[in-house]
């Protein structure tokens, strides 16, 4: 299916997409990298096996995986469309990484690759899983940073996580794909069972450790966030309460005296403003009846030394004279005056929001706060709030009457900023919403790249309203509270997977090599065994040939004598026939002739009998060498017959062979095997023991020791060294390789003695002092020994 380019690209994209989406479920905060990225391994494996032409599939799959990164940046298509560059750049990084990794593998590891040596596996891990995965991590993390999705503080950790995730993905999942479709097919198929189980097991272990560490880390960070968030909230509430207490002190000033002058108020307010910079202004707002309007305007003008009138704001926001009313609430005093002079004489009851707060304050006798409004003294659009506290006048007819309101004027941004300074927030972002749910303040620390991993909402009591006070953890908080545990888990996971993967790649590769070598060795051993059997058989036939040659020589002598005697007898018989008619004077000659006839007849009979005995003995020995049947023999007679038939092979060279054996010793054994042992030992001594022209002595001594027979075969030849003696029974070991030695004679002797005769054989040698073979055989061979050892 990958042979069709378009279909191959689509299948690559689909594989990359689903693998990537599954891996993102494990993404660590802020959610742009994960501890293992199988898609990277899939991309490398497919491009390696099916060619570079599949790279568009990697680009498309990565783009689809990261499509939502751009989608969450904007709400409208016009704003979203330009942000598509981000997933495209990430996709380009993924495809370039796959191409670069495949090139590195072909350059430094080669393909088809077996990965069965430490050197090749190290190169695979170092170049493909390590260096190759730098590409996507570097391009992707940089793109996220440039797009504002990632803070500079999180760059290093995100890059490291991305790199480790891609490295583990290649190390595990590319190798898994090789197991099923990699080349050479036979090598990877042999690893399928064990390597697949190991790699999948490693995946579960790494993922499990990562999830455990991530949950622990998030839990720890969440606990830290809760504590710090509570601390921030308590500080904000305490500061607001302290400002209300200050406002109560101002209330006390006007409650204590109904004749507070402008100078008195200025002196009192300056001390407060110097200590509490949260206030934008402090004001005394007098309640003025219609009949008192002119008086209050003249008093304010005298204090100001400039005309001051009761004013309001029109529809355009401009200050204009207030129309006649039954009563007014006029800003009588305000400090600091220099920046708030425009507010003097303003009828605060003329605006809807302040009027509602005034009515609530008058009704409850407690502080009341306005909704966010544009302050009358502001020329811009900055919002502020005013807290009003009613002041009663008990001098009128002894009854409590409303004299006015003291007020604290606050700019919302300045107030919250004063309460929660950046060095106190330390990575926390604060948002404040009024009682209607409208945002009135947001910390400058909260950016579009923050995803609100941790968030906490509380209600902030401000006078008679409750504002929603929300704290969020931004990326600075994550960086500041992050421990080394995730880094350690990722590094340990990479190291553990690399070492374990390398170990099992090498072990399984060497196992395959050993199996192939074992099969070749078994074939070679089979051929070698067959060759050895042929050589052993040839050695047996050579021994039998020597026996036949000796027998032929021995048989030829009596038969020749018999033939000669028979010829003489025939001639004499013809002469006798000629003399019989004339017996007169030939009696003496006839007697001599008859004597010769008798002698010739005796010779013929003796030699023919001798030939018959030889034939009978040869038949017995020949039968013994061709069968493994056990029978009881007279050891002296049997060995004598064997040596007789071997005599031609040593008599002509002048060697002396001596048999020393009790006449009546009986032995139940395999005679053919025993004969073969004696023949091979004798031939070995004749070939190797004596230099050319030297006459030696070979002895065969037999004795009975308890229930065993000890056969000592010795010669007085040149012997051999200790090192050579250690190898004497090994097949094909000989000191006369170029002079007719095959190296199988003594190997055959060893096997016959140990297996067929159920005995023991040892060798004693000393250079220039000859050889001695000690053979110990049981008096009666065990007939029930397994046939594989040679007995029946």
Residue pairs with C-beta under 8 A, 6 or more apart in sequence:
1 7
1 8
1 11
2 8
2 11
2 46
2 49
2 50
2 54
3 50
5 53
8 46
8 50
8 53
8 54
8 57
9 53
9 54
9 56
9 57
9 60
10 57
11 57
12 42
12 43
12 46
12 54
12 57
12 58
12 61
13 56
13 57
13 58
13 60
13 61
13 64
14 61
15 39
15 42
15 46
15 57
15 61
16 39
16 42
16 43
16 57
16 58
16 60
16 61
16 62
16 65
16 94
17 39
17 61
17 64
17 65
19 38
19 39
19 42
19 173
20 37
20 39
20 61
20 62
20 65
21 65
22 38
23 34
23 36
23 37
23 38
23 39
23 165
23 169
24 31
24 34
24 65
26 34
26 35
26 36
26 207
26 210
26 211
26 214
27 33
27 34
28 34
28 35
28 161
28 214
28 486
29 218
29 451
29 453
29 478
30 149
30 150
30 154
30 158
30 449
30 450
30 451
30 453
30 475
30 478
31 451
32 69
32 140
32 141
32 144
32 149
32 150
32 158
32 162
33 137
33 141
33 158
33 159
33 161
33 162
33 165
34 161
34 165
35 161
35 164
35 165
35 168
35 206
35 207
35 210
35 489
35 490
35 493
36 165
36 168
36 169
36 172
36 203
36 206
36 207
36 210
37 162
37 165
37 166
37 168
37 169
38 169
38 172
38 173
39 61
39 62
39 65
39 94
39 169
40 94
40 97
40 98
40 133
40 136
40 165
40 166
40 167
40 169
40 170
40 173
41 169
41 170
41 171
41 172
41 173
41 174
41 175
41 176
41 177
42 169
42 173
42 174
42 177
43 58
43 61
43 94
43 95
43 97
43 98
44 98
44 101
44 102
44 105
44 128
44 132
44 170
44 174
45 173
45 174
45 177
45 178
45 182
46 54
46 57
46 177
47 54
47 55
47 58
47 98
47 99
47 102
48 102
48 105
48 106
48 111
48 174
49 177
49 181
49 182
49 183
52 99
52 102
55 95
55 98
55 99
56 95
58 91
58 94
58 95
58 98
59 91
59 92
59 94
59 95
60 91
61 91
61 94
62 87
62 90
62 91
62 93
62 94
62 95
63 87
63 88
63 90
63 91
65 87
66 86
66 87
66 90
66 91
67 87
69 86
69 87
69 90
69 144
69 149
70 80
70 83
70 84
70 85
70 86
70 87
71 80
73 79
73 80
73 83
73 86
73 147
73 149
73 448
74 80
74 83
83 147
86 143
86 144
86 147
86 149
89 139
89 140
89 143
90 136
90 139
90 140
90 143
92 139
93 135
93 136
93 138
93 139
93 140
93 143
94 136
94 140
96 135
96 136
96 139
97 132
97 133
97 135
97 136
97 166
100 132
100 135
101 128
101 132
101 133
101 170
104 127
104 128
104 131
104 132
105 111
105 113
105 124
105 127
105 128
105 132
107 127
108 123
108 127
109 115
109 120
109 123
109 124
109 127
109 128
111 183
112 182
112 183
112 184
113 120
113 124
113 182
114 120
114 184
114 187
114 509
115 121
115 124
115 175
115 178
115 505
115 506
115 509
116 187
116 505
116 506
116 508
116 509
116 510
116 512
116 513
117 506
117 509
118 502
118 506
121 501
121 502
121 505
121 506
122 502
125 171
125 498
125 501
125 502
128 170
128 174
129 167
129 168
129 170
129 171
129 498
130 167
132 170
133 163
133 166
133 167
133 170
134 163
136 162
136 166
137 159
137 160
137 162
137 163
137 166
138 159
140 162
141 150
141 155
141 158
141 159
141 162
144 150
144 158
145 151
145 152
145 155
148 447
148 448
148 449
149 448
149 449
150 158
150 449
150 475
151 447
151 449
151 474
151 475
151 476
151 479
153 475
153 476
153 479
153 480
154 475
154 478
154 479
157 479
157 482
157 486
157 487
160 487
160 490
161 486
161 490
164 490
164 491
164 493
164 494
167 494
168 206
168 493
168 494
168 497
171 497
171 498
171 501
172 199
172 202
172 203
172 497
172 501
175 195
175 199
175 501
175 505
176 196
176 199
176 200
178 188
179 188
179 189
179 191
179 192
179 195
179 196
180 188
180 192
182 188
186 512
187 509
187 512
190 508
190 511
190 512
190 515
191 505
191 508
191 509
191 512
194 504
194 508
195 504
195 505
195 508
198 500
198 501
198 504
199 501
202 496
202 497
202 500
202 501
205 496
206 493
206 496
206 497
209 489
209 492
209 493
210 489
210 490
210 493
213 485
213 486
213 489
214 486
216 485
217 482
217 483
217 485
217 486
220 481
220 483
221 454
221 473
221 477
221 478
221 481
221 482
222 454
224 481
225 428
225 454
225 456
225 471
225 473
225 477
225 481
226 456
228 426
228 428
229 428
229 454
229 456
229 471
230 456
232 420
232 424
232 425
232 428
232 430
232 471
233 456
233 458
233 460
233 469
233 471
235 419
235 420
235 424
236 416
236 419
236 420
236 430
236 460
236 469
237 460
237 461
239 278
239 418
239 419
240 419
240 460
240 461
240 462
241 461
242 276
243 276
243 278
243 279
243 387
243 408
243 410
244 367
244 387
244 463
246 272
246 276
246 279
246 408
247 282
247 367
247 387
247 389
247 406
247 407
247 408
248 389
249 272
250 268
250 269
250 272
250 282
250 284
250 389
250 406
251 389
251 390
251 391
251 406
253 260
253 264
253 265
253 268
253 406
254 260
254 284
254 391
254 403
254 404
254 406
255 391
255 392
257 264
258 393
258 395
258 403
260 284
260 333
262 303
262 333
265 284
265 333
265 335
266 333
266 335
266 337
269 282
269 333
269 335
269 336
270 335
270 336
272 279
272 282
273 279
273 282
273 335
273 336
277 418
278 410
278 414
278 415
278 418
278 419
279 408
279 409
279 410
280 375
280 384
280 409
280 410
280 411
280 414
280 415
281 334
281 335
281 336
281 339
281 340
281 343
281 377
281 408
281 409
282 334
282 335
282 406
282 407
282 408
282 409
283 331
283 332
283 333
283 334
283 335
283 340
283 343
283 406
283 407
283 409
284 331
284 332
284 333
284 334
284 404
284 405
284 406
284 407
285 329
285 330
285 331
285 332
285 348
285 388
285 404
285 405
285 406
285 407
286 296
286 329
286 330
286 332
286 403
286 404
287 327
287 328
287 329
287 402
287 403
287 404
287 405
288 296
288 310
288 327
288 328
288 329
288 330
289 326
289 327
290 324
290 325
290 326
290 327
290 328
293 310
293 324
293 328
296 310
296 330
296 332
297 308
297 309
297 310
297 345
300 308
300 332
300 344
300 345
301 307
301 308
304 341
304 344
308 344
308 345
309 321
309 322
309 345
310 321
310 322
310 328
310 330
310 345
310 346
310 347
311 319
311 320
311 321
311 322
311 345
311 346
311 347
312 319
312 320
312 321
312 322
312 323
312 346
312 347
312 350
312 351
313 319
313 320
313 350
313 351
313 376
314 320
317 374
319 342
319 346
319 376
322 328
322 347
322 350
325 347
328 347
328 349
329 347
329 348
329 349
329 358
329 404
329 405
330 345
330 346
330 347
330 348
331 343
331 344
331 345
331 346
331 348
332 344
332 404
334 340
334 343
334 344
334 409
337 344
339 377
340 377
340 409
341 377
342 376
342 377
343 375
343 376
343 377
346 376
348 354
348 355
348 358
348 376
348 386
348 407
349 355
349 358
351 373
353 370
353 371
353 373
354 370
354 373
354 386
354 388
356 370
356 371
357 368
357 369
357 370
357 386
357 388
358 368
358 388
358 405
360 368
360 464
361 367
361 368
361 388
361 389
361 390
361 405
361 464
362 390
362 402
364 464
365 390
365 392
366 389
366 463
366 464
367 387
367 388
367 389
367 463
367 464
368 387
368 388
368 463
368 464
369 385
369 386
369 387
369 388
369 462
369 463
369 464
369 465
370 385
370 386
370 387
370 388
371 385
371 434
371 435
371 436
372 383
372 384
372 385
372 412
372 434
372 438
372 440
373 383
373 384
373 385
373 386
374 381
374 382
374 383
374 384
375 382
375 383
375 384
375 386
375 409
375 411
378 384
382 411
382 413
383 411
383 412
383 440
384 409
384 410
384 411
384 412
385 410
385 412
385 415
385 462
386 407
386 408
386 409
386 410
387 407
387 408
387 410
387 462
387 463
388 405
388 406
388 407
389 405
389 406
389 407
390 402
390 404
390 405
391 402
391 403
391 404
391 405
391 406
392 400
392 401
392 402
392 403
393 400
393 401
393 402
393 403
394 400
394 401
412 432
412 440
412 441
413 441
416 430
416 432
416 441
420 430
420 443
422 444
422 445
425 443
425 445
426 476
426 477
426 480
427 445
427 473
427 474
427 476
427 477
427 478
427 479
427 480
427 481
428 443
428 445
428 471
428 472
428 473
428 474
428 477
429 442
429 443
429 445
429 446
429 450
429 471
429 472
429 473
429 474
430 441
430 442
430 443
430 469
430 470
430 471
430 472
431 439
431 441
431 442
431 443
431 446
431 470
431 471
431 472
432 439
432 440
432 441
432 442
432 460
432 467
432 468
432 469
432 470
433 439
433 440
433 467
433 468
433 470
434 440
434 465
434 467
435 465
435 466
435 467
437 468
440 467
445 474
445 476
446 472
446 474
447 474
449 475
450 472
450 473
450 474
450 475
452 472
452 473
453 473
453 478
454 472
454 473
454 477
455 470
455 471
455 472
455 473
456 470
456 471
457 468
457 469
457 470
458 468
458 469
458 470
459 466
459 467
459 468
459 469
460 466
460 467
460 468
460 469
532 731
532 744
535 742
535 744
536 744
536 747
536 748
538 742
539 680
539 742
539 744
539 745
539 748
540 625
540 676
540 748
543 625
543 676
543 679
543 680
543 683
544 622
544 625
546 646
546 649
546 679
546 683
547 618
547 621
547 622
547 625
547 645
547 646
547 679
548 618
549 648
549 649
550 644
550 645
550 646
550 647
550 648
550 649
551 614
551 618
551 645
553 648
554 614
554 644
554 645
554 647
554 648
555 611
555 614
555 615
557 607
558 606
558 607
558 608
558 610
558 611
558 614
559 607
559 608
559 611
561 603
561 604
561 607
562 603
562 604
562 607
562 608
562 611
565 600
565 601
565 603
565 604
565 607
566 600
566 604
568 596
568 600
569 597
569 600
569 601
569 604
572 593
572 596
572 597
572 600
573 597
575 593
576 590
576 593
576 594
576 597
579 586
579 589
579 590
579 593
583 590
617 641
617 644
617 645
618 645
620 641
621 641
621 642
621 645
621 675
623 672
624 671
624 672
624 674
624 675
625 672
625 675
625 676
626 672
627 672
628 670
628 672
628 673
628 756
628 790
628 791
628 792
629 670
629 792
630 668
630 669
630 670
630 781
630 783
630 791
630 792
631 668
631 671
632 666
632 667
632 668
633 666
633 667
633 668
633 669
633 671
634 663
634 664
634 665
634 666
635 661
635 662
635 665
635 666
635 667
635 702
635 709
636 659
636 661
636 662
636 663
636 664
636 665
636 702
638 671
638 674
638 675
639 659
639 661
639 678
639 700
639 702
640 659
642 675
642 678
642 679
643 657
643 659
643 678
643 700
646 657
646 679
646 682
647 657
649 682
649 683
649 686
650 657
650 682
650 686
650 698
653 686
653 690
653 695
654 695
655 686
655 690
655 695
655 696
655 697
655 698
656 695
656 696
656 697
656 698
657 682
657 698
657 699
657 700
658 697
658 698
658 699
658 700
659 700
659 702
660 699
660 700
660 701
660 702
661 700
661 701
661 702
662 702
662 703
662 704
665 702
665 704
665 709
666 779
667 709
667 777
667 779
668 779
668 780
668 781
669 757
669 777
669 778
669 781
670 756
670 757
670 781
670 790
670 791
673 752
673 753
673 756
673 757
673 790
674 757
674 777
676 748
676 749
676 752
677 749
677 752
677 753
677 757
677 775
678 700
678 713
680 745
680 746
680 748
680 749
681 713
681 746
681 749
681 773
682 698
683 745
684 745
684 746
685 696
685 698
685 715
685 717
685 771
686 698
687 736
687 739
687 740
687 741
688 717
688 718
688 735
688 736
688 741
689 696
689 698
689 715
689 716
689 717
689 718
689 719
689 770
689 771
690 696
690 715
690 717
690 718
691 718
696 715
696 716
696 717
697 715
697 716
698 713
698 714
698 715
699 712
699 713
699 714
699 715
700 711
700 712
700 713
701 711
701 712
701 714
702 709
702 710
702 711
702 712
703 709
703 710
703 712
704 710
704 779
705 776
707 778
707 779
708 776
708 777
708 778
708 779
709 776
709 777
709 778
709 779
710 774
710 775
710 776
711 774
711 775
711 776
711 777
712 772
712 773
712 774
712 775
713 772
713 773
713 775
714 770
714 771
714 772
714 773
715 770
715 771
716 769
716 770
717 770
717 771
718 767
718 768
718 770
719 765
719 766
719 767
719 768
719 769
719 770
719 771
720 728
720 735
720 765
720 767
720 771
721 765
721 767
722 765
724 735
724 765
725 763
725 765
727 733
728 746
728 763
729 746
729 747
729 749
729 750
729 761
729 763
730 743
730 747
731 743
731 744
731 747
732 742
732 743
732 744
732 747
733 743
733 747
734 741
734 742
734 743
735 741
737 743
749 761
749 773
750 761
752 790
753 759
753 760
753 761
753 775
753 777
754 760
754 761
754 789
755 788
755 789
755 790
756 789
756 790
756 791
757 777
757 781
757 790
757 791
758 777
758 778
758 781
758 782
758 785
758 789
758 790
758 791
759 775
759 776
759 777
759 778
760 775
760 776
761 773
761 774
761 775
761 776
762 773
762 774
763 771
763 772
763 773
763 774
764 771
764 772
764 773
764 774
765 771
765 772
781 791
782 791
783 791
783 792
785 791
